[in-house]
Amino acid sequence: MDCSNTLAVSNEHLLSVVYNEGMLTEDERAHLEQCPTCQQRLTSYTRTNALLRSKLYRRLCPDAVQLNYYCLGVVPEEQRISIASHVLDCPLCADEVAQIRREQAAFEPFPRSSFSLHAVARRLFATLVVQQAQPVTRDTTPSTGWPRQYRAEAIDLSLHLSRAANGEMMLLGIITSVDPNEAVDAFEGQKVDLYLAPGPLATEGEDAEAILPSFTTEVDDVGNIVLEDIQPGNYVLILHLPDREVIVEGLNIDQA
């Protein structure tokens, strides 16, 4: 059904509206708003386009994998030329290619937010050093009394359990290094955490960082550590040095 009005909208202009490729002039819009015939033509074109899209939607289009490879530039030249020609004529694929390229440009394989000093620091598990000669017996387990001496590479850590004047237990530490190039005062301000066992050693990643220590302190300017008001329990001590973590396990503190 055609409209005889001289201001009637042409078939090409109505199709451009259906395909979202063009705009009507003011006179054409005014006519369309008042003309039932042109409105019916537009409705018919819109329905036909929707039917064709439902039946033929993306039938001849490259799939998502091909479009991603095309955007990465890893498809053979013949296929690249074919996809490029198709994208020029297909607004759906053109939109998808634009979206893929935006996502690829924003993709960061190693996001900075995932960086953590704890992830790159070397973990050193300190070993208990027996200081005094013990009588030869069948029981070769090192003594668990206090004080205790631990070693991790060049770091020596002496731990002492004491009581303050008010009766509270205190864990005292003295850090030394056998490396002549490593000054103890360089450890000043380094964090020391005391966790109830197993502490963060039982988990990894963000879950480990979510575990809070029971007691925290810092190394003073002469390499001393003071942890006050310690409650009985089995603990793990972690000394956070600039390029490593010294871990002391099996700190069983009781009322004695």
Stockholm file with secondary structure:
# STOCKHOLM 1.0

chainA/1-256         MDCSNTLAVSNEHLLSVVYNEGMLTEDERAHLEQCPTCQQRLTSYTRTNALLRSKLYRRLCPDAVQLNYYCLGVVPEEQRISIASHVLDCPLCADEVAQIRREQAAFEPFPRSSFSLHAVARRLFATLVVQQAQPVTRDTTPSTGWPRQYRAEAIDLSLHLSRAANGEMMLLGIITSVDPNEAVDAFEGQKVDLYLAPGPLATEGEDAEAILPSFTTEVDDVGNIVLEDIQPGNYVLILHLPDREVIVEGLNIDQA
#=GR chainA/1-256 SS CCCCSTTCCCHHHHHHHHTTCCCCCHHHHHHHHHCHHHHHHHHHHHHHHHHHHHHHTTTTSCCHHHHHHHHHTCSCHHHHHHHHHHHHHCHHHHHHHHHHHHHHHHCCSSCGGGCCHHHHSEEEECEEECCSCCCCCSCCCCCCCSSEEEEETTEEEEEEEEECTTSCEEEEEEEEESCTTCCGGGGTTCEEEEEETTGGGGSCHHHHHTSCCSEEEECCTTSEEEEEEECSEEEEEEEEETTEEEEEEEEEECCC
#=GC SS_cons         CCCCSTTCCCHHHHHHHHTTCCCCCHHHHHHHHHCHHHHHHHHHHHHHHHHHHHHHTTTTSCCHHHHHHHHHTCSCHHHHHHHHHHHHHCHHHHHHHHHHHHHHHHCCSSCGGGCCHHHHSEEEECEEECCSCCCCCSCCCCCCCSSEEEEETTEEEEEEEEECTTSCEEEEEEEEESCTTCCGGGGTTCEEEEEETTGGGGSCHHHHHTSCCSEEEECCTTSEEEEEEECSEEEEEEEEETTEEEEEEEEEECCC
//
